[in-house]
Amino acid sequence: VKPSEERLREAVEDTDAGDAVEKFVVACPMCTTMFEDGRKTGGFEDDVEVVDVAELLIEALEA
């Protein structure tokens, strides 16, 4: 199991939030690529979206 797949599994299965987790937030382009890959290979495409923290900032400023 890839570390990125394990981190995503932990986020959606081993946290109190569980099914409520919608976004997996990262802070660097390398992490975005790594976790997007883990999302696809680990079967988490329907469970969680990988987003950069900068995307959330832009979204908040536009609101």
URCOR-V19821 format. One record per backbone hydrogen bond with DSSP energy under -1.0 kcal/mol. CO is the residue of the C=O (numbers start at 1). NH is the residue of the N-H. E is the energy in kcal/mol with one decimal. If there is no record, write none. Layout:
co->CO nh->NH e->E
co->CO nh->NH e->E
This chain:
co->2 nh->6 e->-2.2
co->3 nh->7 e->-2.5
co->4 nh->8 e->-2.0
co->5 nh->9 e->-2.4
co->6 nh->10 e->-2.6
co->7 nh->11 e->-2.1
co->8 nh->12 e->-2.1
co->9 nh->13 e->-2.2
co->10 nh->14 e->-1.6
co->17 nh->20 e->-2.6
co->18 nh->21 e->-1.9
co->22 nh->49 e->-2.6
co->24 nh->51 e->-2.0
co->26 nh->53 e->-2.5
co->28 nh->32 e->-2.1
co->29 nh->33 e->-2.2
co->30 nh->34 e->-2.5
co->31 nh->35 e->-3.0
co->32 nh->36 e->-2.2
co->33 nh->37 e->-2.1
co->34 nh->38 e->-2.2
co->35 nh->39 e->-2.2
co->36 nh->40 e->-1.8
co->37 nh->41 e->-2.9
co->38 nh->42 e->-2.0
co->39 nh->44 e->-2.5
co->44 nh->47 e->-1.1
co->44 nh->48 e->-2.0
co->49 nh->24 e->-3.3
co->51 nh->26 e->-2.6
co->52 nh->55 e->-1.1
co->52 nh->56 e->-1.2
co->53 nh->57 e->-1.9
co->54 nh->58 e->-2.3
co->55 nh->59 e->-2.3
co->56 nh->60 e->-2.3
co->57 nh->61 e->-2.3
co->58 nh->62 e->-1.9
